[in-house]
Amino acid sequence: IATMLEGRLQTQQRSSCNGRETSLSSSGFGMKLEAVTPFLGKYRPFVGRCCQTCTPKSWESLFHRSIMDLGFGSVILVKEENTRFRGWLVRRLCYFLWSLEQHIPPCQDAPQKIMESTGVQKILSGKAPEGAGEGQVSDHVKKEVQRILGHIQAPPRPFLLRLFSWVLLRFLNCLFLNVQLHKGQMKMVHKAAQEGLPLVLLSTHKSLLDGILLPFVLLSQGLGVLRVAWDPHTCSPALRALLRNLGGLFMPPEANLSLDSSEGVLARTVVHAVMEQLLVSGQPLLIFLEEPPGAQGPRLSALGQAWLGLVVQAVQGGTVPDAMLVPVAVTYDLVPDAPHEIHASVPLGLWTGALAVLRSLRNCWGRSRRVCVRVHLAQPFSLQEYTINARSCWSSRQTLEQLLQPVVLGQCTAVPDTEKEQEWTPITGPLLALRAEDQFLVRRLSCHVLNASVASSAVMSTAIMAALLLFKHQKLLGEFSWLTEETLLRGFDVGFSGQLRCLVQHTLTLLRAHVALLRVHQRDLLVVPRPGPGLTHLARLSAELLPAFLSEAVGACAVRGLLAGRVPPEGPWELQGVELLSQNELYRQILLLLHLLPQDLLLLQPCQSSYCYCQEVLDRLIQCGLLVAEETPSSRTACDTGRQHLSAKLLWKPSGDFTDSDSDDFEAAEGRYFRISQQSRCPDFFLFLCRLLGPLLKAFAQAASFLHQGQLPDTESGYTEQLFQFLQATAQEEGTFECADPNLAISAVWTFRDLGVLQQIPSPTGPRLHLSPTFAVRDNQDKLEQFIRQFICN
């Protein structure tokens, strides 16, 4: 790390000395500029290792040793060499021949096996404990089972799959520049498939195209037909029929009925039998852990957790001995279907989808505005191993109201030593069939896998450019190289490579609808973000960079909150460096900010405690040079080991005895102090980190100031719409369009509900939000706003 940091500092010094050469506004696009950084294109960190705490055996056995030597390949780049034939005619028909040569396993008689399963036979014979039927086998019940089974799935059609693969290959070549896949990651998945256990891929959900792109990629890599668990609300009946013939799975609506409903019992039994047959047959399954694009609400998908719960139930029931879970992610330069403009409540039909395809082809025809795509497959791990080890990591939890409200109101200063309980995903009918302990296991597993998927996602060039335009906006070429290098140093991969000038030019071409290129002089070019929706779109893109810098951003905002009462907000940087910051004070501020931030944003691993994350945040701040350890005059020098007096308990201890707390030396830890670094690069980097969390924190602060203006009581959706309109009005006045996002309004309302600011009270027309009596007082509202604003750096 020290060598990397030294090389980074030398690069930044060279960039500062040659600022005129690396500035886009002073060099223009006409010059032949070569920018070479120590790591860009040469150093790529390995991403996607499974958790060593929860899955140590998988961490060791399923890792491909030569993964870094295999490189990337474009899945849609199909040539004559990818077929068994050669010749001039083959070169023109290579797509068609390639689709004919794809291996599609023969479809077995799945409906008959499902009808013969134990659960379905109990329903048909009237032996179900819920009393779904009595006496002899009923033809009506048989027809009902077949109807539900037809709603869930259909046997894949090989001819339709090959035809669709050929059409999709041509469409992807017109829409994208490339679809990159790491060959080493694919080797790991193949190695896991050779274990003879079913593969369950758990993916993020960036685009509606993910459910079609991922099956195409895995079919081309020899994994067979991927069964995809689709959301039935996003597709019309005609589109659902087509997707079922291509391998799609749909949850029947009766499965969400109450537990005492006979229709719900029958539907859940059939779904469980379908999952058992699917896992036994060894067909790979794809489940989306995020809500569909365009959905406003929690990040974790209730439907995805329901499908994952069925897998957990099948493994625990002994249907299959184990299942291999593979975190998956797809990243785009720009999402093709613009999910924020599509309402999730409106199902996508065949005609609408065809028009969207034609519109995409028309936009890409004869233009260079085609995006790049990366498919990420993290290291597989054993579900059985995770289930055994994860139960030992469970600890006590408290609500956000119990943890944070006394501190906000000034009633206490200590933060309780417990984790935050924050569940924003409702429990659906299929998940209710599990025990409470297994439901908790599914929630933790979903968070764990989603954390791995996000950590393995590459940062695209549009996210870096959007962050620079919003939060730095200085010398684009030099800052683009610097931010790329910083991302790689933090263990995150980037989804691009090549000459710096070409990368910046390609990125600005993709963002040309949201930025303005102004020619100041003959060769000078100025890049300015467009106000209004352009800033909102750039803020959404820059949020993809936040996971790489999240620890440092939380630490920088915590330091800002610690200095809020000591140093004026606009005080000089030298004055801020005078203040000594104790380790305990830093821990407290970091914990307060961690409790305030939504769990969907943090995505902390459930096996990692908040206090361990506080230490990680502090270590990151020291490594990046923002904090410097300071020796107080009254304390012993850190390297002075001659004066340390060893306790008699430490002179001899049995092996494995960790009960002696003296070894941790907590008194020495309490006496550690830090000072803000005075290096010339630190102020800009500190402000950049604080501004990464700025849109969310500013939206929360504006939501606190809106409490005395909002019309309550109101429904949750109604009050969220009120807050969103207030954010838009404030953005017009203050120019903070990055906060005018409906998802930020939803996060603020739900966080305030967990904090006890808003209370949900049932009424004859449904639950309605009320302002709690505690925060009905204007003084407490001001305390809440002041608590949030201490973390904001203007």
C-alpha positions in Angstrom: 0.0 0.0 0.0 2.8 2.4 0.9 4.4 1.8 -2.5 1.1 2.4 -4.3 0.5 5.6 -2.3 4.0 6.8 -3.1 3.5 6.2 -6.8 0.1 7.9 -6.6 1.6 11.0 -5.0 4.3 11.2 -7.6 1.7 11.0 -10.3 -0.3 13.7 -8.8 2.8 15.9 -8.5 3.5 15.4 -12.2 -0.1 16.2 -12.9 0.0 19.4 -10.9 3.3 20.4 -12.6 1.9 19.8 -16.0 -1.6 21.1 -15.3 -1.9 22.9 -18.6 -1.3 19.7 -20.5 -3.8 17.6 -18.5 -6.6 20.1 -18.5 -9.4 19.5 -20.9 -10.3 23.2 -20.9 -6.8 24.2 -22.0 -5.8 21.3 -24.2 -8.9 20.6 -26.2 -9.7 17.5 -28.2 -7.4 18.4 -31.1 -4.1 17.7 -29.4 -2.5 14.2 -29.4 -2.3 13.7 -25.6 -0.8 10.6 -24.1 -1.6 10.1 -20.4 -0.1 7.0 -18.8 -0.9 6.2 -15.1 0.8 3.5 -13.0 -2.3 1.3 -12.8 -4.7 2.2 -15.6 -4.7 -0.8 -18.0 -1.9 -2.5 -16.0 -3.2 -3.1 -12.5 -6.7 -4.6 -12.1 -7.7 -5.8 -8.6 -9.5 -9.0 -8.2 -13.1 -8.4 -7.2 -15.7 -10.8 -6.0 -14.1 -13.0 -3.5 -16.7 -14.6 -1.2 -16.8 -13.8 2.5 -14.0 -15.6 4.4 -15.9 -15.3 7.7 -19.1 -16.9 6.5 -17.8 -19.2 3.8 -14.1 -20.1 4.5 -14.2 -23.4 2.6 -15.7 -21.9 -0.5 -13.2 -19.0 -0.3 -10.4 -21.5 -0.6 -11.7 -24.3 -2.8 -13.7 -22.4 -5.4 -11.1 -19.7 -6.3 -9.4 -19.9 -9.7 -5.7 -19.4 -9.1 -4.9 -18.0 -12.6 -7.9 -15.8 -12.8 -5.9 -12.6 -13.4 -4.1 -14.2 -16.4 -7.2 -15.0 -18.4 -8.4 -11.5 -19.2 -11.6 -10.3 -20.8 -13.6 -11.3 -23.8 -16.5 -9.8 -25.7 -19.5 -12.2 -25.7 -21.2 -10.6 -28.7 -18.0 -10.7 -30.8 -18.9 -13.8 -32.9 -16.7 -14.6 -35.9 -16.0 -17.4 -38.3 -13.6 -18.9 -35.7 -16.5 -19.4 -33.3 -18.1 -22.0 -35.6 -17.0 -25.4 -36.9 -17.1 -24.2 -40.5 -14.9 -22.0 -42.6 -15.5 -20.1 -45.8 -16.8 -16.8 -47.3 -20.4 -17.9 -46.8 -19.8 -18.8 -43.1 -18.4 -15.3 -42.5 -21.8 -13.9 -43.6 -23.9 -16.5 -41.7 -21.7 -16.9 -38.6 -24.4 -15.6 -36.2 -26.9 -18.1 -37.5 -24.5 -21.0 -37.4 -23.3 -20.0 -33.9 -26.9 -20.1 -32.6 -27.5 -23.5 -34.2 -24.4 -24.9 -32.4 -25.4 -23.8 -28.9 -26.0 -26.7 -26.5 -29.5 -26.8 -25.3 -30.2 -29.8 -22.9 -33.3 -31.8 -23.7 -36.4 -30.9 -21.8 -37.6 -33.6 -19.4 -41.2 -34.3 -18.5 -41.2 -31.7 -15.7 -45.0 -31.3 -15.4 -45.5 -35.0 -14.7 -42.7 -35.0 -12.0 -44.3 -31.9 -10.3 -47.7 -33.6 -10.2 -46.0 -36.7 -8.6 -44.2 -34.6 -5.9 -45.0 -35.3 -2.3 -46.6 -31.9 -1.5 -48.9 -31.9 -4.6 -50.0 -35.5 -3.9 -51.0 -34.5 -0.4 -53.1 -31.7 -1.8 -54.7 -34.0 -4.4 -55.4 -36.8 -1.9 -56.9 -34.4 0.7 -54.2 -35.1 3.3 -53.0 -31.5 3.5 -53.2 -30.2 7.1 -54.9 -27.0 5.9 -57.8 -29.1 4.5 -57.4 -28.1 0.9 -59.4 -31.1 -0.2 -61.0 -34.3 1.1 -61.8 -37.8 -0.1 -60.9 -39.0 -3.6 -58.7 -37.2 -6.1 -60.6 -34.3 -7.5 -60.4 -33.5 -11.2 -61.1 -29.9 -10.3 -58.1 -29.7 -8.1 -56.0 -31.4 -10.8 -57.0 -28.8 -13.3 -56.3 -26.0 -10.8 -52.8 -27.4 -10.2 -52.2 -27.5 -14.0 -53.4 -24.0 -14.3 -51.1 -22.7 -11.6 -48.2 -24.7 -13.1 -48.9 -23.2 -16.5 -48.8 -19.7 -15.0 -45.4 -20.5 -13.4 -43.4 -22.0 -16.2 -43.5 -23.8 -19.6 -41.1 -26.3 -21.2 -38.3 -24.3 -23.0 -38.6 -24.5 -26.8 -35.2 -25.2 -28.4 -36.1 -23.8 -31.8 -37.5 -20.6 -30.2 -34.4 -20.3 -28.0 -32.0 -20.6 -31.0 -34.1 -18.1 -33.1 -34.2 -15.7 -30.2 -30.4 -16.0 -29.6 -29.7 -15.2 -33.2 -32.0 -12.1 -33.2 -30.6 -11.0 -29.8 -27.0 -11.3 -31.0 -27.7 -9.0 -33.9 -29.6 -6.6 -31.7 -26.8 -6.5 -29.1 -24.2 -5.8 -31.7 -26.2 -2.8 -32.9 -26.9 -1.5 -29.4 -23.6 -2.0 -27.6 -19.9 -1.6 -28.5 -19.1 -4.7 -26.5 -20.4 -7.0 -23.7 -17.3 -7.8 -21.6 -17.0 -10.9 -19.5 -14.0 -11.9 -17.4 -12.9 -15.4 -18.5 -11.5 -16.1 -15.0 -14.8 -15.4 -13.4 -16.4 -17.8 -15.9 -13.9 -20.4 -15.0 -14.9 -20.2 -11.4 -18.5 -20.7 -12.3 -17.7 -23.7 -14.4 -15.7 -25.2 -11.6 -18.6 -24.7 -9.2 -21.0 -26.3 -11.8 -18.7 -29.4 -11.9 -19.5 -30.0 -8.2 -22.8 -31.5 -9.4 -24.8 -29.0 -7.3 -27.4 -26.6 -8.7 -26.3 -23.1 -9.6 -28.4 -20.2 -8.3 -27.3 -16.8 -9.6 -28.4 -13.8 -7.5 -28.2 -10.5 -9.5 -28.6 -6.8 -9.2 -31.2 -5.3 -11.5 -30.1 -2.2 -13.4 -32.1 -2.7 -16.6 -35.1 -4.6 -17.9 -32.6 -6.0 -20.4 -30.7 -7.9 -17.6 -33.2 -10.8 -17.7 -32.5 -11.3 -21.4 -28.8 -10.5 -21.5 -27.7 -12.8 -18.7 -29.4 -15.9 -20.0 -27.8 -15.2 -23.4 -24.3 -14.8 -21.9 -24.5 -18.0 -19.9 -26.0 -20.0 -22.8 -23.1 -18.8 -25.0 -20.6 -20.0 -22.3 -22.0 -23.5 -22.2 -24.1 -23.4 -18.9 -27.3 -24.4 -20.6 -30.7 -22.7 -20.4 -30.9 -20.3 -17.5 -34.3 -20.2 -15.8 -35.1 -16.5 -14.9 -37.5 -15.6 -12.0 -39.3 -12.6 -13.5 -41.6 -10.1 -11.8 -45.1 -10.8 -13.3 -46.1 -7.1 -12.7 -43.5 -5.9 -15.2 -44.8 -8.0 -18.1 -48.1 -8.2 -20.0 -49.8 -11.6 -20.5 -48.4 -11.9 -24.0 -44.9 -11.1 -23.0 -45.2 -13.5 -20.0 -46.2 -16.3 -22.4 -43.1 -15.6 -24.6 -40.7 -15.5 -21.7 -42.1 -18.7 -20.2 -41.2 -20.5 -23.5 -37.7 -19.0 -23.2 -37.2 -20.3 -19.7 -38.9 -17.7 -17.5 -40.5 -18.3 -14.1 -43.4 -16.3 -12.7 -44.9 -16.4 -9.2 -48.6 -17.0 -9.3 -50.7 -14.2 -7.7 -52.4 -16.7 -5.4 -49.1 -17.4 -3.6 -49.4 -14.1 -1.8 -52.7 -14.9 -0.2 -53.0 -15.5 3.6 -51.7 -18.7 5.2 -55.2 -19.9 6.0 -56.4 -19.6 2.4 -56.8 -22.9 0.5 -55.9 -21.2 -2.8 -52.7 -19.8 -1.3 -51.7 -23.1 0.2 -52.2 -24.8 -3.2 -50.3 -22.2 -5.1 -47.4 -22.2 -2.6 -47.3 -26.0 -2.7 -47.0 -26.0 -6.5 -44.3 -23.3 -6.5 -42.3 -25.3 -3.9 -42.6 -28.4 -6.1 -41.5 -26.5 -9.2 -38.4 -25.2 -7.2 -37.6 -28.7 -6.0 -37.8 -30.2 -9.5 -35.7 -27.3 -10.9 -32.9 -27.8 -8.4 -32.9 -31.6 -8.8 -32.7 -31.3 -12.6 -29.6 -29.1 -12.2 -30.9 -26.2 -14.3 -29.2 -22.9 -13.4 -31.6 -20.3 -11.8 -31.4 -16.5 -11.9 -33.0 -14.4 -9.2 -33.0 -10.6 -9.0 -32.4 -9.3 -5.5 -33.2 -5.7 -6.4 -36.5 -4.2 -7.3 -37.2 -3.8 -11.1 -35.9 -0.6 -12.7 -38.2 2.3 -12.2 -39.6 1.0 -8.9 -39.5 3.6 -6.2 -39.0 2.0 -2.8 -36.7 -0.4 -1.0 -33.6 -1.7 -2.8 -34.1 -5.3 -1.8 -36.8 -7.1 -3.7 -39.6 -8.8 -1.8 -40.2 -11.2 -4.7 -36.5 -12.0 -5.0 -36.3 -12.9 -1.3 -39.4 -15.1 -1.8 -37.7 -17.1 -4.5 -34.5 -17.3 -2.5 -36.5 -18.5 0.5 -37.8 -21.4 -1.6 -34.2 -22.3 -2.5 -33.3 -22.2 1.2 -36.3 -24.3 2.1 -35.5 -26.9 -0.5 -31.9 -27.3 0.7 -32.9 -27.4 4.4 -35.6 -30.0 3.5 -33.0 -32.3 2.0 -34.3 -32.1 -1.6 -30.8 -31.3 -2.7 -27.7 -31.5 -0.4 -26.6 -28.0 -1.3 -26.7 -25.2 -3.8 -24.0 -23.0 -5.1 -24.8 -19.3 -4.9 -23.2 -16.9 -7.5 -23.5 -13.1 -7.0 -24.0 -11.4 -10.4 -24.0 -7.8 -11.5 -24.3 -6.0 -14.9 -23.0 -2.5 -15.3 -23.7 -0.1 -18.2 -22.2 3.1 -19.4 -25.8 4.3 -19.7 -28.8 2.1 -18.9 -30.5 1.6 -22.3 -34.1 1.7 -21.1 -33.8 4.7 -18.8 -35.4 3.1 -15.7 -36.2 6.3 -14.0 -38.5 7.3 -16.8 -40.4 4.0 -16.9 -43.1 3.5 -14.3 -42.9 0.0 -12.7 -46.7 -0.1 -12.3 -47.2 -0.2 -16.1 -46.5 -3.7 -17.5 -44.3 -3.9 -20.5 -46.0 -5.4 -23.5 -44.8 -7.1 -26.7 -45.7 -4.1 -28.8 -44.1 -1.6 -26.4 -41.0 -3.7 -26.2 -40.8 -3.9 -30.0 -41.1 -0.2 -30.3 -38.4 0.3 -27.7 -36.1 -2.0 -29.7 -36.8 -0.1 -32.9 -36.2 3.2 -31.2 -32.9 2.0 -29.8 -31.8 0.7 -33.2 -32.7 4.0 -34.8 -30.8 6.0 -32.2 -27.7 3.8 -32.7 -27.8 3.7 -36.5 -25.0 5.6 -37.9 -24.0 7.1 -34.6 -21.1 6.4 -32.2 -23.2 6.7 -29.1 -23.1 3.1 -28.2 -22.4 2.0 -24.6 -20.2 -0.7 -23.1 -21.5 -3.4 -20.8 -19.7 -5.5 -18.2 -21.1 -8.8 -16.8 -19.6 -9.6 -13.4 -19.7 -13.1 -11.8 -18.4 -13.2 -8.3 -16.9 -16.2 -6.6 -19.6 -18.9 -5.9 -20.1 -20.1 -2.4 -22.0 -22.9 -0.6 -25.5 -22.1 0.7 -25.2 -24.9 3.3 -21.9 -23.6 4.6 -23.3 -20.1 4.8 -26.3 -21.3 6.7 -24.2 -23.1 9.3 -21.7 -20.2 9.9 -24.1 -17.2 9.6 -26.3 -18.2 12.5 -23.3 -17.8 14.9 -23.0 -14.1 13.8 -26.4 -13.0 15.0 -26.4 -10.3 17.7 -28.9 -8.1 19.5 -30.5 -5.2 17.5 -32.4 -2.1 18.3 -34.7 0.2 16.3 -33.4 3.5 14.9 -35.7 5.3 17.3 -34.1 3.7 20.3 -30.5 4.2 19.0 -30.6 7.8 17.6 -33.6 9.7 18.9 -32.1 10.4 22.4 -28.9 11.7 20.8 -30.8 13.9 18.4 -32.8 15.5 21.2 -29.7 15.9 23.4 -31.1 13.6 26.1 -27.9 11.4 26.1 -24.5 11.4 24.5 -23.6 7.6 24.5 -24.5 5.4 21.6 -25.8 1.9 22.6 -23.6 -1.0 21.8 -26.1 -2.7 19.5 -26.7 -3.0 15.8 -29.5 -1.1 13.9 -32.7 -2.9 13.0 -34.0 -1.6 9.8 -36.0 -3.7 7.4 -37.6 -2.0 4.5 -38.7 -5.1 2.6 -42.2 -6.5 3.2 -42.6 -10.2 3.9 -44.6 -11.8 1.1 -46.8 -14.9 1.2 -44.2 -17.5 0.1 -41.7 -16.1 2.6 -44.3 -16.3 5.4 -44.4 -20.0 5.0 -40.8 -20.1 6.5 -40.0 -20.0 10.2 -39.1 -16.7 11.7 -35.5 -17.8 12.0 -35.3 -18.8 8.4 -36.9 -15.5 7.3 -34.2 -13.7 9.1 -31.6 -15.9 7.5 -33.0 -15.1 4.0 -32.9 -11.3 4.7 -29.3 -11.5 5.9 -28.3 -13.7 3.0 -29.9 -11.2 0.5 -28.0 -8.3 2.0 -24.8 -10.3 2.0 -25.1 -11.3 -1.6 -26.2 -7.9 -2.7 -23.1 -6.5 -1.0 -20.9 -8.9 -2.9 -22.6 -8.1 -6.2 -22.1 -4.3 -5.7 -18.5 -4.8 -4.6 -17.7 -6.8 -7.8 -19.4 -4.2 -10.1 -17.0 -2.2 -12.2 -17.1 1.6 -12.1 -17.9 2.9 -15.6 -16.4 6.0 -17.1 -19.8 7.9 -17.0 -19.9 7.5 -13.2 -16.4 9.0 -12.8 -17.2 11.8 -15.2 -20.5 12.6 -13.5 -18.8 12.7 -10.1 -16.1 15.1 -11.4 -18.6 17.4 -13.0 -20.7 17.6 -9.9 -18.2 17.6 -7.1 -14.8 18.7 -8.5 -15.1 20.2 -12.0 -11.5 21.3 -12.4 -9.1 19.8 -14.9 -11.1 16.9 -16.4 -8.3 15.0 -18.0 -6.0 15.0 -15.0 -8.8 14.5 -12.5 -10.3 11.6 -14.5 -6.9 9.8 -14.4 -6.6 10.5 -10.7 -10.1 9.3 -9.8 -9.6 6.2 -11.9 -6.4 5.4 -10.0 -8.0 6.0 -6.7 -10.9 3.7 -7.6 -8.4 0.9 -8.5 -6.4 1.4 -5.3 -9.6 0.8 -3.2 -10.1 -2.7 -4.7 -12.8 -1.8 -7.2 -12.4 -2.5 -10.9 -13.2 -0.1 -13.8 -15.1 -1.0 -16.9 -12.9 0.8 -19.4 -9.3 1.1 -20.7 -7.4 2.9 -23.4 -6.0 6.4 -24.0 -7.2 9.0 -21.7 -8.2 11.5 -24.3 -10.3 9.0 -26.1 -12.0 7.8 -22.9 -13.0 11.4 -22.0 -14.2 12.1 -25.5 -16.3 8.9 -25.5 -17.8 9.7 -22.0 -18.7 13.2 -22.9 -20.4 11.9 -26.1 -22.6 9.6 -24.0 -23.4 12.5 -21.6 -23.9 15.1 -24.2 -27.6 15.4 -23.3 -26.7 16.5 -19.8 -23.6 18.6 -20.3 -22.8 21.6 -22.4 -19.5 22.0 -24.3 -18.6 25.7 -24.5 -15.6 26.9 -26.7 -14.1 29.7 -24.7 -11.1 30.5 -27.0 -9.9 29.0 -30.2 -8.6 25.8 -28.6 -10.1 26.0 -25.2 -13.2 23.9 -24.3 -15.3 24.3 -21.1 -17.6 21.5 -19.9 -20.6 22.7 -17.9 -23.4 20.5 -16.5 -26.8 21.5 -17.7 -29.1 22.7 -14.8 -32.3 21.0 -13.9 -32.8 17.3 -14.9 -29.3 17.2 -16.2 -27.9 17.6 -12.7 -30.3 15.0 -11.3 -29.2 12.5 -13.9 -25.5 13.2 -13.2 -26.2 12.6 -9.5 -27.7 9.2 -10.2 -24.7 8.3 -12.3 -22.2 9.5 -9.7 -24.0 7.4 -7.0 -22.5 4.3 -8.7 -19.0 5.6 -7.6 -20.1 5.9 -4.0 -19.5 2.2 -3.0 -15.8 2.6 -3.8 -15.4 5.7 -1.6 -18.1 5.0 1.0 -15.9 4.4 4.0 -13.8 7.5 3.3 -17.0 9.5 2.6 -18.6 8.4 5.9 -15.4 9.3 7.7 -15.0 12.7 6.1 -18.6 13.6 6.9 -18.1 12.4 10.5 -15.0 14.6 10.8 -17.0 17.5 9.5 -19.6 16.9 12.1 -17.0 16.7 14.8 -15.6 20.1 13.7 -19.0 21.7 13.2 -19.1 23.1 16.8 -15.4 24.1 16.9 -14.5 25.6 13.6 -16.6 28.0 11.5 -18.1 26.3 8.4 -16.1 28.6 6.1 -13.0 28.6 8.2 -9.5 28.1 6.7 -8.1 24.7 6.3 -5.1 25.6 8.5 -7.5 26.4 11.4 -9.2 23.0 11.0 -5.9 21.2 11.3 -5.2 22.7 14.7 -8.0 20.8 16.4 -7.1 17.5 18.0 -9.7 14.7 17.4 -9.8 11.8 19.8 -10.5 8.3 18.7 -13.5 7.9 20.9 -15.1 11.1 19.5 -14.4 9.9 15.9 -16.0 6.5 16.7 -19.1 8.2 18.1 -19.6 10.5 15.1 -19.1 7.6 12.6 -21.6 5.5 14.5 -24.2 8.3 14.5 -23.8 8.8 10.8 -24.0 5.0 10.2 -27.2 4.8 12.1 -28.6 7.8 10.1 -27.8 6.5 6.7 -30.2 4.0 5.2 -29.2 0.4 5.2 -29.9 0.2 1.5 -27.1 2.7 0.9 -24.6 1.2 3.2 -25.1 -2.5 2.3 -22.9 -3.6 5.2 -22.2 -7.3 5.5 -24.4 -8.7 8.2 -21.4 -10.6 9.7 -19.5 -7.2 10.2 -20.4 -5.2 13.3 -20.8 -1.4 13.2 -17.8 -1.0 15.5 -15.6 -3.0 13.2 -16.7 -0.8 10.3 -15.8 2.3 12.4 -12.3 1.0 12.7 -12.2 0.3 9.0 -13.4 3.9 8.3 -10.7 5.3 10.6 -8.0 3.2 9.0 -9.1 4.4 5.5 -8.8 8.0 6.6 -5.3 7.4 7.8 -4.3 5.5 4.7 -5.5 8.1 2.3 -3.6 10.8 4.3 -6.6 12.8 5.6 -5.8 12.1 9.3 -2.4 12.1 10.9 -1.7 10.5 14.3 -0.8 13.1 16.9 1.1 12.5 20.1 -0.2 14.5 23.0 2.4 15.9 25.4 1.0 14.1 28.4 0.9 10.7 26.7 3.6 8.1 26.2 5.2 8.0 22.7 3.6 5.4 20.6 6.9 3.7 19.7 8.2 3.7 23.3 7.9 0.1 24.3 10.5 0.2 27.0 8.1 1.7 29.6 5.3 -0.8 29.1 4.6 -2.9 32.1 3.3 -6.3 31.3 0.5 -7.7 33.5 1.1 -10.9 35.3 -1.8 -12.4 33.4 0.0 -11.8 30.2 3.2 -13.5 31.1 1.6 -17.0 30.7 -1.7 -17.8 29.3 -3.3 -21.0 28.1 -3.6 -21.4 24.3 -6.9 -20.0 23.1 -7.7 -18.0 26.2 -8.9 -14.6 25.0 -10.7 -13.6 28.1 -8.1 -11.1 29.4 -9.2 -7.6 28.4 -5.8 -6.1 29.3 -4.3 -7.3 26.1 -6.5 -4.9 24.2 -5.1 -1.9 26.1 -8.2 0.1 25.9 -6.8 2.9 28.0 -4.1 3.5 25.4 -6.7 3.5 22.7 -8.7 6.2 24.5 -5.6 8.4 24.5 -5.1 8.4 20.8 -5.6 11.6 19.0 -5.5 12.7 15.3 -5.1 15.9 13.4 -6.3 16.8 9.9 -3.5 16.6 7.4 -2.2 19.9 6.1 -1.0 18.6 2.7 -2.0 20.7 -0.3 -4.1 18.0 -1.8 -6.2 17.2 1.3 -8.7 20.1 1.2 -10.0 19.2 -2.3 -10.1 15.5 -1.5 -11.9 16.1 1.8 -14.5 18.2 0.1 -14.9 15.7 -2.7 -15.6 12.9 -0.2 -18.1 15.0 1.8 -20.0 15.9 -1.4 -20.4 12.3 -2.4 -22.9 11.9 0.4 -24.1 15.5 0.0 -27.3 14.8 -2.1 -28.7 12.3 0.4 -27.8 14.4 3.5 -29.2 17.6 2.0 -32.4 15.8 1.1 -32.7 14.6 4.7 -32.0 18.1 6.0 -34.6 19.6 3.7 -37.1 16.9 4.8 -36.5 18.0 8.4 -37.2 21.6 7.5 -40.4 20.5 5.7 -41.9 19.0 8.8 -43.7 22.2 9.9 -44.9 22.8 6.4 -46.2 19.3 5.4 -49.9 18.6 5.5 -50.3 15.7 8.0 -52.0 13.3 8.5 -51.6 11.9 5.1 -50.9 8.6 3.4 -47.3 7.6 3.0 -47.3 8.0 -0.8 -49.2 11.3 -0.4 -46.7 12.7 2.1 -43.8 11.5 -0.1 -45.2 13.3 -3.0 -45.5 16.5 -0.9 -41.9 16.2 0.1 -40.8 15.6 -3.5 -42.5 18.7 -4.7 -40.8 20.6 -1.9 -37.4 19.3 -3.0 -38.1 20.4 -6.5 -39.2 23.9 -5.4 -36.1 24.2 -3.2 -33.9 23.0 -6.2 -35.3 25.8 -8.3 -34.4 28.4 -5.7 -31.0 27.1 -4.5 -29.9 25.1 -7.6 -29.6 21.8 -5.6 -31.2 19.7 -8.4 -29.1 16.6 -7.3 -31.5 16.4 -4.3 -34.7 16.5 -6.4 -35.0 12.7 -6.7 -38.1 10.8 -5.7 -36.0 7.9 -4.3 -34.3 10.4 -1.9 -37.8 11.6 -0.8 -38.8 8.0 -0.1 -35.6 7.3 1.9 -36.2 10.4 4.0 -39.8 9.5 4.8 -38.9 6.0 5.7 -35.9 7.0 7.8 -38.0 9.5 9.7 -40.6 6.9 10.3 -37.9 4.5 11.8 -36.5 7.4 13.8 -39.9 8.1 15.4 -40.4 11.5 13.7 -43.4 10.2 11.8 -45.8 7.6 13.1 -48.0 5.3 11.1 -51.4 5.0 12.6 -54.2 2.7 11.2 -57.4 4.3 10.0 -60.6 3.2 8.3 -59.1 4.2 4.9 -55.7 2.7 5.6 -52.6 3.5 7.5 -51.8 7.2 7.6 -48.7 9.1 8.7 -48.9 11.5 11.7 -46.2 13.8 13.2 -45.2 12.3 16.5 -45.9 14.4 19.6 -42.2 14.6 20.4 -41.4 16.3 17.0 -44.5 18.3 16.9 -42.5 20.8 18.9 -40.7 23.2 16.6 -37.6 23.2 18.8 -37.1 19.4 18.3 -37.6 19.8 14.6 -34.8 22.3 14.6 -32.6 19.9 16.6 -33.2 17.2 14.0 -32.3 19.5 11.2 -29.2 20.8 13.0 -28.1 17.2 13.7 -28.3 16.3 10.0 -26.6 19.5 8.8 -23.6 19.0 10.9 -22.5 16.3 8.5 -23.0 18.5 5.4 -20.0 20.3 3.9 -21.0 23.2 1.7 
